[in-house]
């Protein structure tokens, strides 16, 4: 009750310099604030049970007051520990009745530092995009936890607020720092490249590079099933659930692996296509191809790698290629946005990121036979020097009009 009161009236207590008076009703359920009615009930005990010690136990219906609290209230009302109901003065019984419904307490300060469990106040929620925890006033600045104006009663709610907003802020900040966007027109050689297969994903799989070093070997593939879509979700958001089985354990209503798979990948069709980017379900006309790096063999990189490979069935990296067809004065144009490039932290600098970027480049070339132009674009963080070097080595150049964009031809 004290913690709840301090939470509900935190600002009022601060304005009062943590000094004032409160009254406590110890038995609101039966007698409410009616001290006279309570006095009648207590006075009955003087005749029905006169030999009983007043301090021993609460005689009220339902006995809602704990024994130790009752004893403290009796002694605070002026009774001695030997007083029985038979010789209890009515004045003291009246005082006891008053203390039960309106016990006065004075507070003269707050607890010492570190007694608190949450801080009231903070950044106004109206100034924050709650989907990303990014400031609406200062883009690139993210908030989480107690720094925002959220505080709840005790019971784990404040921990949950810190964990949830911290996760969202961290993911959003990471994505903003590593995601790149740029525009790119394919070269005339790409437009003339002949590719016999008609299926985009199958054609793409045949030209995607592999990565092989002394420590590992992996290949790049297109997400083409719900199972692989799930592996990608585990790889990107592994702290939410590490496997289908873990998800089922925490959601008893999910009765089978198939049900879990459909629930977790409900935004994907049976071929692994992200429905959020298909037609009217998402941004009109947009499509999405997702690539993933699949580790075939790994040795001597990190002790945590085997666990990562088990959880994600070998997925150690991913990148998205967003497509949007357009028409301009020269004919049809296909925009491709390279986005969400990620590599497992303990497997970086092994050539995986480069292979994923090359996969998007090969995909753009494969699409050039259908369009007069293929424009790929990516946006980069000027402070992410490793990413900038990666894109330059892959043939990207700075855009003439936007210094945060790079183009590849």
GITA-V206663 format. One record per backbone hydrogen bond with DSSP energy under -0.5 kcal/mol. NH is the residue of the N-H (numbers start at 1). CO is the residue of the C=O. E is the energy in kcal/mol with one decimal. If there is no record, write none. Layout:
# GITA-V206663
nh:NH co:CO e:E
nh:NH co:CO e:E
This chain:
# GITA-V206663
nh:5 co:1 e:-2.6
nh:6 co:2 e:-2.4
nh:7 co:3 e:-1.6
nh:8 co:4 e:-2.8
nh:9 co:5 e:-2.3
nh:10 co:7 e:-0.9
nh:13 co:9 e:-2.7
nh:14 co:10 e:-1.9
nh:15 co:11 e:-2.2
nh:16 co:12 e:-1.5
nh:17 co:14 e:-1.7
nh:18 co:13 e:-2.9
nh:19 co:16 e:-0.9
nh:20 co:107 e:-2.3
nh:22 co:105 e:-2.7
nh:24 co:103 e:-1.9
nh:26 co:24 e:-0.7
nh:26 co:100 e:-2.6
nh:27 co:100 e:-0.7
nh:31 co:27 e:-1.0
nh:34 co:31 e:-2.2
nh:35 co:33 e:-1.3
nh:38 co:34 e:-1.7
nh:39 co:35 e:-2.4
nh:40 co:36 e:-1.9
nh:41 co:37 e:-1.7
nh:42 co:38 e:-2.3
nh:43 co:39 e:-2.6
nh:44 co:40 e:-1.4
nh:45 co:41 e:-0.7
nh:45 co:42 e:-0.8
nh:46 co:42 e:-0.6
nh:46 co:43 e:-0.9
nh:47 co:44 e:-1.3
nh:48 co:44 e:-2.1
nh:49 co:45 e:-2.4
nh:52 co:49 e:-1.2
nh:54 co:83 e:-2.5
nh:55 co:83 e:-0.5
nh:56 co:53 e:-0.7
nh:57 co:53 e:-0.6
nh:63 co:60 e:-2.0
nh:66 co:64 e:-0.5
nh:70 co:66 e:-2.7
nh:71 co:67 e:-2.5
nh:72 co:68 e:-1.9
nh:73 co:69 e:-2.4
nh:74 co:70 e:-2.5
nh:75 co:71 e:-2.3
nh:76 co:72 e:-2.2
nh:77 co:73 e:-1.1
nh:77 co:74 e:-0.6
nh:78 co:75 e:-1.3
nh:79 co:74 e:-1.6
nh:83 co:80 e:-0.9
nh:85 co:52 e:-2.4
nh:86 co:50 e:-3.2
nh:87 co:84 e:-0.7
nh:88 co:85 e:-1.1
nh:93 co:89 e:-1.9
nh:94 co:90 e:-2.7
nh:95 co:91 e:-1.9
nh:96 co:92 e:-2.5
nh:97 co:93 e:-2.4
nh:98 co:94 e:-2.1
nh:99 co:95 e:-2.4
nh:100 co:96 e:-1.8
nh:101 co:97 e:-1.2
nh:102 co:98 e:-2.2
nh:103 co:24 e:-2.8
nh:104 co:102 e:-0.5
nh:105 co:22 e:-2.9
nh:107 co:20 e:-2.6
nh:115 co:112 e:-1.8
nh:123 co:147 e:-2.7
nh:127 co:124 e:-1.7
nh:128 co:125 e:-1.7
nh:129 co:134 e:-2.8
nh:130 co:128 e:-1.0
nh:132 co:129 e:-1.5
nh:133 co:129 e:-3.3
nh:134 co:129 e:-0.8
nh:135 co:141 e:-3.4
nh:136 co:127 e:-3.1
nh:137 co:127 e:-0.6
nh:141 co:138 e:-1.8
nh:142 co:140 e:-0.5
nh:143 co:133 e:-2.5
nh:145 co:161 e:-0.5
nh:147 co:144 e:-1.2
nh:148 co:145 e:-1.5
nh:149 co:123 e:-2.4
nh:150 co:148 e:-2.5
nh:160 co:156 e:-2.4
nh:161 co:157 e:-2.1
nh:162 co:158 e:-2.1
nh:163 co:159 e:-2.9
nh:164 co:160 e:-2.9
nh:165 co:161 e:-2.3
nh:166 co:162 e:-2.0
nh:167 co:163 e:-2.2
nh:168 co:164 e:-2.3
nh:169 co:165 e:-2.7
nh:170 co:166 e:-2.5
nh:171 co:167 e:-2.8
nh:172 co:168 e:-2.6
nh:173 co:169 e:-2.7
nh:174 co:170 e:-2.5
nh:175 co:171 e:-2.5
nh:176 co:172 e:-2.3
nh:177 co:173 e:-1.9
nh:178 co:174 e:-2.0
nh:179 co:175 e:-2.5
nh:181 co:378 e:-1.3
nh:186 co:374 e:-1.5
nh:187 co:409 e:-0.5
nh:190 co:187 e:-0.6
nh:191 co:187 e:-1.4
nh:192 co:188 e:-1.3
nh:193 co:190 e:-0.9
nh:195 co:193 e:-0.5
nh:203 co:199 e:-2.6
nh:204 co:200 e:-2.5
nh:205 co:201 e:-2.4
nh:206 co:202 e:-1.3
nh:207 co:203 e:-0.5
nh:207 co:204 e:-1.3
nh:208 co:204 e:-0.7
nh:211 co:218 e:-3.5
nh:213 co:216 e:-3.4
nh:217 co:297 e:-2.3
nh:218 co:211 e:-3.1
nh:219 co:294 e:-2.2
nh:220 co:209 e:-1.1
nh:221 co:292 e:-2.5
nh:223 co:290 e:-3.1
nh:224 co:222 e:-0.5
nh:226 co:270 e:-0.6
nh:229 co:225 e:-2.1
nh:230 co:226 e:-2.3
nh:231 co:227 e:-2.0
nh:232 co:228 e:-2.1
nh:233 co:229 e:-1.8
nh:234 co:230 e:-2.6
nh:235 co:231 e:-2.3
nh:236 co:232 e:-2.4
nh:237 co:233 e:-2.6
nh:240 co:237 e:-2.1
nh:241 co:237 e:-0.9
nh:247 co:243 e:-1.8
nh:248 co:244 e:-2.3
nh:249 co:245 e:-2.1
nh:250 co:246 e:-1.6
nh:251 co:247 e:-0.6
nh:251 co:248 e:-0.6
nh:254 co:251 e:-2.3
nh:255 co:253 e:-0.8
nh:260 co:256 e:-2.3
nh:261 co:257 e:-2.7
nh:262 co:258 e:-2.3
nh:263 co:259 e:-2.2
nh:264 co:260 e:-2.8
nh:265 co:261 e:-1.9
nh:266 co:263 e:-1.2
nh:268 co:265 e:-2.1
nh:269 co:273 e:-2.1
nh:272 co:269 e:-2.1
nh:275 co:267 e:-3.6
nh:275 co:273 e:-0.8
nh:276 co:267 e:-0.6
nh:277 co:274 e:-1.8
nh:278 co:275 e:-1.7
nh:279 co:277 e:-0.6
nh:279 co:286 e:-0.6
nh:281 co:278 e:-1.5
nh:282 co:279 e:-1.4
nh:283 co:276 e:-0.6
nh:284 co:282 e:-0.5
nh:286 co:283 e:-2.6
nh:287 co:323 e:-2.1
nh:289 co:321 e:-2.2
nh:291 co:319 e:-2.9
nh:292 co:221 e:-2.5
nh:293 co:317 e:-2.6
nh:294 co:219 e:-3.5
nh:294 co:292 e:-0.5
nh:295 co:293 e:-0.6
nh:295 co:314 e:-2.9
nh:296 co:217 e:-3.0
nh:296 co:294 e:-0.5
nh:297 co:217 e:-1.8
nh:299 co:215 e:-2.4
nh:305 co:302 e:-1.2
nh:308 co:304 e:-1.9
nh:309 co:305 e:-2.7
nh:310 co:306 e:-2.0
nh:311 co:307 e:-2.6
nh:312 co:308 e:-2.3
nh:313 co:310 e:-0.7
nh:314 co:309 e:-1.8
nh:315 co:312 e:-1.3
nh:316 co:293 e:-2.5
nh:317 co:293 e:-0.8
nh:318 co:342 e:-2.6
nh:319 co:291 e:-1.9
nh:320 co:339 e:-3.1
nh:321 co:289 e:-2.5
nh:322 co:337 e:-2.5
nh:323 co:287 e:-3.0
nh:324 co:335 e:-2.0
nh:325 co:285 e:-0.5
nh:326 co:333 e:-3.9
nh:328 co:331 e:-2.7
nh:331 co:328 e:-1.6
nh:333 co:326 e:-3.2
nh:334 co:373 e:-2.1
nh:335 co:324 e:-2.4
nh:335 co:333 e:-0.6
nh:336 co:375 e:-3.8
nh:337 co:322 e:-2.5
nh:338 co:336 e:-0.6
nh:338 co:377 e:-1.8
nh:339 co:320 e:-2.3
nh:339 co:337 e:-0.6
nh:342 co:318 e:-2.8
nh:342 co:340 e:-0.6
nh:344 co:316 e:-3.3
nh:347 co:344 e:-2.4
nh:348 co:345 e:-1.1
nh:355 co:351 e:-1.9
nh:356 co:352 e:-2.2
nh:357 co:353 e:-2.3
nh:358 co:354 e:-2.5
nh:359 co:355 e:-1.7
nh:360 co:356 e:-1.6
nh:361 co:357 e:-2.0
nh:362 co:358 e:-2.8
nh:363 co:359 e:-2.2
nh:364 co:360 e:-2.4
nh:365 co:361 e:-2.0
nh:366 co:362 e:-2.2
nh:367 co:363 e:-1.4
nh:368 co:364 e:-0.8
nh:368 co:365 e:-0.7
nh:370 co:367 e:-1.6
nh:371 co:367 e:-0.8
nh:372 co:332 e:-0.8
nh:373 co:332 e:-1.2
nh:375 co:334 e:-3.4
nh:376 co:184 e:-0.5
nh:376 co:374 e:-0.6
nh:377 co:336 e:-2.7
nh:378 co:181 e:-1.6
nh:378 co:406 e:-0.8
nh:380 co:404 e:-2.0
nh:381 co:177 e:-0.5
nh:382 co:380 e:-0.6
nh:384 co:381 e:-2.0
nh:385 co:383 e:-1.5
nh:388 co:384 e:-2.0
nh:389 co:385 e:-2.3
nh:390 co:386 e:-1.9
nh:391 co:387 e:-2.4
nh:392 co:388 e:-2.3
nh:393 co:389 e:-2.4
nh:394 co:390 e:-1.2
nh:395 co:392 e:-1.6
nh:396 co:391 e:-2.8
nh:397 co:407 e:-3.6
nh:399 co:402 e:-0.6
nh:399 co:405 e:-2.4
nh:405 co:402 e:-1.7
nh:406 co:378 e:-1.4
nh:407 co:397 e:-4.4
